[in-house]
């Protein structure tokens, strides 16, 4: 299984929940301090058949599946980090992986091969992939009574035409508990489903005005109280130094206690790391803080899955004073460009092979949104991933400059015109 250079969001930020293979990203409806009763569920329907069987049998989680999800998630994060123009970034590796792995069941031939490479699946078969995901979901069910974790999936199709193969629908329901919705109400009904599943944190996922023949959607919702809450009376104003050296005010939460901690040097950069647990300790936030003045982007881009696993092994209980900003971060983007750059470009052209989903289908939309809220009591986070597939041919246009035309050379960031002209004669 290939492991490229991957990234982790460093400096006081959300951390990977490596033990569970999930990331607390996305947040909806209310602050972390709201008093909803904790629960763990897979959507609003009954537990999927395969998940129930895995839970009854106590099927262990395949470490290779967790590694694949984390490796793909870090590669995707790396790609998005390189293309951003400043600002916060947060994604859910599990949400994106699950949505794409559902789609993977509909792929065939070179399209499926490209998806396997992008998703870091190695030689994992379709059956093994689905069984491993069932075991993972079963493991997450009721993992911590003080943490609310919801994994929800849905499939939106033209129910009158029956355009999606019944075998694909059955797999989505058996292993992922997909709610089946009517595409006639899309994208409004899809967005309403996301809104409900994220408790209002993400209200709009799929764009309007884009034709779809089917939509695959996944939601991950996390709400956890810190094992030891931060005392609000110890929250104080403090400056936060940005990467360009300027400062911005923040509210810094403080507490001192025993936490898993490590310090050292990684890829030539000195760092500190701490793990702050939620609830009964099944879930936690891992924070990696590079030394002030370090090139954080370069640092996190160099971090691999092996680095993270090694770091987790280095953490040892210590008395630690933590200063963590109270923050809300949201992020949303189309993933088509990033996924294409990771090797899945064949899925986004009409020649894609999704014959196990429906003849002639190809992917024209992949949207992802996350929200994270952190305060003295804990974290609320939500993520949603939507994949639109279509049989419609892309519109094609032709423009041949064989007569006089106006042109401009401009700074695309500011819109500043550097040169303008009218070409009357190219000779």
ROLO-98819 format. One record per residue (C-alpha): z, x negated, y. Coordinates in Angstrom, 2 decimals, always signed. Each point is the difference from the previous one (the first is absolute). Layout:
BEGIN
Z, X, Y
...
END
This chain:
BEGIN
+0.00, +0.00, +0.00
-1.07, -1.58, +3.20
+2.51, -0.58, +2.77
-1.45, -0.73, +3.41
+2.02, -0.96, +3.03
+1.90, +3.10, +0.92
+2.05, +1.11, +2.92
+3.37, +1.52, +0.64
+1.02, +1.38, +3.32
+2.52, -2.55, +1.23
+2.47, -0.15, +2.88
+2.29, +3.01, +0.04
-2.19, +2.56, -1.81
-0.32, +2.12, -3.08
+0.22, -1.87, -3.30
-1.52, +0.50, -3.43
+2.17, +1.84, -2.48
-1.05, -2.41, -2.71
+2.32, +1.22, -2.70
-1.53, +3.46, +0.14
-3.47, -0.99, +1.10
+0.16, +2.23, +3.07
+0.08, -0.57, +3.75
+1.98, +2.23, +2.38
-2.78, +0.84, +2.39
-0.81, +3.16, +1.81
+2.49, +2.42, +1.34
+0.03, +3.61, +0.96
+2.04, +2.83, +1.29
+3.19, -1.05, +1.61
+1.88, -3.24, +0.34
+1.59, -1.96, -2.85
+3.32, +1.48, +0.99
-1.01, +3.61, -0.80
+2.02, +1.53, -2.82
-2.53, +1.12, -2.61
+1.44, -0.19, -3.50
-1.34, -2.95, -2.01
-2.41, +0.70, -2.82
-2.77, -1.77, -1.84
-3.12, +1.85, -1.04
-3.67, -0.19, -0.83
-1.47, +2.48, +2.43
+1.00, +3.64, -0.13
-1.32, +0.83, -3.47
+1.55, -0.56, -3.40
+0.20, -3.58, -1.20
-3.44, -1.06, -1.33
-0.27, +0.13, -3.78
-0.51, -3.73, -0.46
+2.84, -0.83, +2.38
+2.38, +2.35, -1.83
-0.92, -1.63, -3.33
+0.50, -3.49, +1.41
+3.36, +1.03, +1.41
+1.13, +1.52, -3.30
-1.10, -3.09, -1.92
+1.51, -2.39, +2.52
-3.33, -1.82, +0.27
+0.57, -3.26, +1.89
-2.01, -0.78, +3.12
-2.74, -2.53, -0.66
+0.65, -3.03, +2.26
-3.77, -0.60, +0.13
-0.46, +3.41, +1.63
+2.57, -0.80, +2.69
-1.59, -3.41, +0.57
-3.44, +1.59, +0.35
+1.26, +2.55, +2.55
+1.85, -2.64, +2.01
-2.82, -2.55, -0.13
-2.56, +2.57, +1.12
+2.31, +1.31, +2.71
+0.60, -3.46, +1.39
-3.72, -0.80, -0.07
-0.72, +3.22, +1.87
+2.77, -0.74, +2.49
-1.42, -3.49, +0.50
-3.44, +1.44, +0.74
+1.35, +2.58, +2.44
+2.20, -2.60, +1.68
-3.00, -2.22, +0.65
-1.94, +2.82, +1.61
+2.69, +1.43, +2.26
+0.28, -0.53, +3.74
+3.76, -0.40, +0.24
+2.50, +2.76, -0.59
+2.03, +1.09, -3.02
-1.51, +0.40, -3.44
+1.47, +1.77, -3.03
-1.58, +1.27, -3.21
+1.17, +1.36, -3.36
-1.44, -2.07, -2.86
+1.09, +2.66, -2.49
-1.61, +2.91, +1.86
-3.32, -1.78, +0.44
+0.06, -1.31, -3.57
+0.71, +3.40, -1.53
-2.73, +1.74, +2.00
-2.57, -2.65, -0.91
+1.13, -0.11, -3.63
-0.52, +3.75, -0.25
-3.52, -0.57, +1.37
-0.41, -2.88, -2.46
+0.14, +2.54, -2.83
-3.24, +1.44, +1.35
-1.83, -3.32, +0.33
-2.33, -1.60, -2.53
-2.09, -3.12, -0.48
-0.15, -2.57, +2.78
+1.84, +2.33, +2.40
+3.01, +0.14, -2.30
-0.18, -3.75, -0.55
+0.04, -0.64, +3.75
+2.95, +2.35, +0.42
+1.90, -1.73, -2.82
-0.45, -3.36, +1.72
+1.02, +1.37, +3.40
+3.04, +1.77, -1.45
+0.98, -3.16, -1.94
-0.02, +1.97, -3.28
-1.34, -2.79, -2.19
-1.00, +1.34, -3.42
+2.23, +3.07, +0.19
-1.74, +2.97, -1.63
-0.15, +3.49, +1.53
+2.51, +1.27, -2.55
+2.40, -2.90, +0.54
-0.26, +0.41, +3.77
+0.90, +3.69, -0.14
+2.76, -0.52, -2.56
+1.50, -2.81, +2.07
-0.07, +2.19, +3.10
+1.71, +2.79, -1.93
+2.76, -2.42, -1.03
+0.36, -1.25, +3.58
+0.31, +3.52, +1.37
+2.50, +0.89, -2.74
+2.09, -3.05, +0.93
+0.08, +1.07, +3.64
+1.17, +3.54, -0.83
+3.67, +0.39, +0.96
+0.25, -3.77, +0.34
+2.76, +0.33, +2.59
+1.72, +3.32, +0.81
+0.56, -1.20, +3.57
-3.68, -0.72, +0.63
-2.71, +2.63, +0.40
-3.34, -1.21, -1.33
-2.99, +2.30, -0.36
-3.36, -0.91, -1.53
-2.57, +2.76, +0.41
-3.69, +0.16, -0.95
-2.68, +2.58, +0.64
-3.67, +0.55, -0.77
-2.17, +2.17, +2.22
-3.23, +1.33, -1.48
-2.60, +2.71, +0.47
+1.57, +2.42, -2.45
-2.96, +2.36, +0.05
-2.52, -2.70, -0.92
+2.12, -1.98, -2.44
-1.51, -3.24, +1.29
+2.71, -2.29, -1.45
+0.00, -0.58, -3.75
+2.84, +1.83, -1.80
+0.96, -3.22, -1.82
+0.72, -1.72, +3.32
+2.08, +2.93, +1.26
+1.96, +0.07, -3.26
+0.82, -3.71, +0.23
+1.13, +0.37, +3.61
+2.33, +2.84, -0.96
+1.31, -1.48, -3.27
+0.92, -3.43, +1.35
+0.41, +0.58, +3.74
+1.03, +3.65, +0.31
-2.79, +0.75, +2.44
+0.06, +3.27, +1.89
-3.51, +1.48, -0.10
-1.17, +1.38, +3.34
-3.14, +1.75, +1.25
-2.23, -2.28, +2.05
-1.14, +3.00, +2.05
+3.04, -0.43, +2.24
-0.37, -3.76, +0.47
+0.99, -1.98, +1.91
+2.52, +2.45, +1.50
+1.55, +0.94, -3.36
+0.14, -3.63, -1.11
+1.74, -1.01, +3.21
+2.41, +2.93, -0.33
+0.84, -1.16, -3.55
+0.64, -3.53, +1.29
+2.10, +1.37, +2.86
+2.16, +1.96, -2.45
+0.34, -2.83, -2.53
+1.05, -2.50, +2.70
+2.42, +2.46, +1.63
-2.03, -0.04, +3.19
-0.22, -3.78, +0.41
-3.75, -0.12, -0.57
-1.77, +3.07, +1.33
-3.63, -1.07, -0.20
-1.63, -2.27, -2.57
-3.60, +1.01, -0.65
-2.45, +0.08, +2.92
-1.93, +3.11, +0.98
-3.78, +0.13, +0.11
-0.62, -2.16, -3.09
-1.63, +1.76, -2.94
+1.80, -0.36, -3.35
-0.65, +1.28, -3.52
+3.54, -0.89, -1.16
+3.16, -1.57, +1.43
+2.67, -1.97, -1.86
+3.32, -0.24, +1.83
+3.34, -1.71, -0.60
+3.27, +0.18, +1.89
+3.06, -2.22, -0.32
+3.19, +1.10, +1.76
+3.19, -2.10, +0.11
+3.37, +0.85, +1.51
+2.92, -2.29, -0.70
+3.39, -0.63, +1.55
+1.21, -3.57, +0.25
+2.61, -0.82, -2.62
+2.11, -1.08, +2.96
-1.00, +1.66, +3.25
-0.18, -1.82, +3.31
+2.75, +1.07, +2.37
-1.74, +1.53, +3.05
+2.69, -1.44, +2.26
-1.26, -3.48, -0.96
-3.56, +0.78, +1.11
-0.74, -1.86, +3.21
-2.98, -0.60, +2.29
-1.70, -3.34, -0.67
-3.32, -1.71, +0.79
-2.64, -0.22, -2.73
-2.36, -2.97, +0.38
-3.63, +0.83, -0.69
-2.50, -2.37, -1.61
-1.41, -0.94, +3.41
+3.43, -1.09, +1.22
+0.68, +2.97, +2.26
+3.00, +2.24, -0.57
+0.52, +3.73, -0.37
+3.30, +1.91, -0.13
+1.25, +1.47, -3.27
+3.14, +1.54, -1.50
+1.44, -2.47, -2.51
+2.21, +1.38, -2.80
+2.68, -2.35, -1.39
+2.17, -0.26, -3.07
+1.69, -2.77, -1.99
+0.43, +0.17, -3.76
-1.05, -1.33, -3.37
-3.78, +0.08, -0.42
-2.50, -1.85, -2.22
-1.19, -2.85, +2.24
-2.21, -3.10, -0.12
-1.24, -2.61, +2.43
-2.54, -2.74, -0.44
-3.50, -1.18, +0.72
-3.15, +1.72, -1.21
-3.50, -1.25, +0.76
+1.46, -2.38, +2.55
+1.92, +2.70, +1.89
+3.79, +0.33, +0.08
+1.19, +3.53, -0.72
+2.97, +2.22, -0.77
-0.09, +2.99, -2.32
+2.43, +2.83, -0.66
-0.06, +3.07, -2.21
+1.66, +3.13, +1.42
+0.60, +2.65, -2.70
-0.32, +3.77, +0.16
+2.18, +2.50, -1.85
+1.26, -1.38, -3.30
-2.15, -3.13, +0.24
-3.18, +0.92, -1.89
-1.98, -0.21, +3.23
+0.30, -2.48, +2.84
-1.70, -1.39, +3.06
-1.00, -3.65, -0.33
-0.24, -1.74, +3.36
-1.56, -3.43, +0.46
+0.53, -1.60, +3.39
-2.03, -3.09, +0.86
+1.57, -2.40, +2.47
-0.59, +0.80, +3.65
-3.24, -1.48, +1.26
-1.72, -0.03, -3.39
-3.53, +1.38, -0.36
+1.11, +3.13, -1.84
-3.52, +1.21, -0.81
-0.91, -3.28, -1.70
+3.36, -0.07, -1.76
-0.26, +3.44, -1.55
-3.68, -0.45, -0.87
+0.95, -2.97, -2.17
+2.66, +1.89, -1.98
-0.95, +0.97, -3.57
+1.50, +2.35, -2.56
+1.42, -3.05, -1.80
+1.63, -1.08, +3.26
+1.67, +3.38, +0.33
+1.17, +0.05, -3.61
+1.41, -3.51, +0.45
+1.74, +1.02, +3.20
+1.60, +3.02, -1.67
+1.39, -2.33, -2.66
+1.48, -2.28, +2.68
+2.01, +2.74, +1.71
+3.74, -0.42, -0.53
+2.96, +2.02, +1.32
+1.36, -1.39, +3.25
+1.89, +1.15, +3.06
-2.75, +0.81, +2.46
-0.01, +1.36, +3.54
-3.13, +2.10, +0.42
-1.67, +0.96, +3.25
-2.76, +2.54, -0.64
-1.95, +1.97, +2.62
+0.12, +3.75, -0.08
-3.71, +0.83, -0.10
-2.75, +2.48, -0.70
-3.38, -1.35, -1.06
-3.18, +1.93, -0.78
-3.38, -1.23, -1.18
-3.23, +1.64, -1.05
-3.43, -1.32, -0.84
-3.15, +0.45, -2.04
+0.11, -2.27, -3.05
-3.71, +0.03, -0.81
-0.75, -3.26, +1.80
+3.01, -1.82, -1.44
-0.70, +1.22, -3.54
-3.65, -0.98, +0.28
+1.01, -3.50, +1.09
+2.31, -0.21, -3.03
-2.94, +0.64, -2.33
-0.24, +3.79, -0.28
-3.05, +0.42, +2.22
-2.06, +1.49, -2.82
+2.19, +3.12, +0.13
-1.09, +0.81, +3.55
-3.76, +0.34, -0.54
-1.98, +2.87, -1.58
-0.86, -2.22, -2.99
+3.70, -0.10, -1.04
+0.73, +1.11, -3.55
+2.70, +2.68, -0.11
-1.62, +1.81, -2.90
+3.41, +0.62, -1.61
+0.98, +1.93, +3.13
-3.27, +1.77, +0.76
-3.66, -1.07, -0.01
-1.26, -1.47, +3.26
+3.39, -0.45, +1.68
+0.84, -2.91, +2.30
+2.94, -0.71, +2.33
-0.51, +0.51, +3.72
+3.60, +0.27, +1.25
+3.25, -1.83, -0.84
+2.80, +0.72, +2.47
+3.57, -1.30, -0.03
+2.92, +0.78, +2.31
+3.61, -1.13, -0.01
+3.13, +0.62, +2.06
+3.34, -1.84, -0.27
+3.25, +0.91, +1.77
+3.05, -2.27, -0.21
+3.39, +0.73, +1.54
+3.70, -0.59, -0.67
+0.11, +2.41, -2.97
-3.10, -1.09, -1.89
-3.76, +0.33, -0.24
-2.47, +2.86, -0.13
-3.54, -0.95, -0.89
-3.18, +1.76, -1.05
-3.53, -1.00, -0.88
-3.12, +2.00, -0.76
-3.32, -1.13, -1.44
-3.13, +2.14, -0.11
-3.32, -0.74, -1.70
-3.07, +2.08, +0.73
-2.98, -0.01, -2.37
-3.38, +1.57, +0.63
-3.49, +0.41, -1.39
-1.56, +0.29, +3.45
-2.46, -2.74, +0.92
+0.94, -1.93, +3.15
-2.08, +0.79, +3.06
-2.63, -2.62, +0.69
-1.67, -0.77, +3.30
-2.77, -2.31, +1.12
-0.24, -1.67, +3.39
-2.91, -2.34, +0.75
-0.07, -1.62, +3.39
-3.78, -0.02, +0.44
-0.02, +1.07, +3.65
+2.08, -0.81, +3.09
+3.76, +0.29, -0.41
+3.25, -0.63, +1.85
+2.56, -2.42, -1.42
+3.48, -1.23, +0.83
+2.14, -2.92, -1.14
+3.64, +1.01, +0.33
+3.55, -0.92, -0.84
+0.74, +2.64, -2.64
+3.77, -0.28, +0.42
+0.09, +0.70, +3.75
-3.42, +1.60, +0.41
-0.86, -2.56, +2.67
-3.75, -0.38, +0.40
-1.09, -3.64, -0.12
-3.75, +0.57, +0.21
-2.22, +3.04, +0.32
-3.76, +0.18, -0.06
-3.13, +2.03, -0.50
-2.56, -1.56, -2.30
-3.47, +0.97, +1.07
-1.87, -2.81, -1.75
+1.39, -2.16, -2.83
-2.86, -2.53, +0.28
END
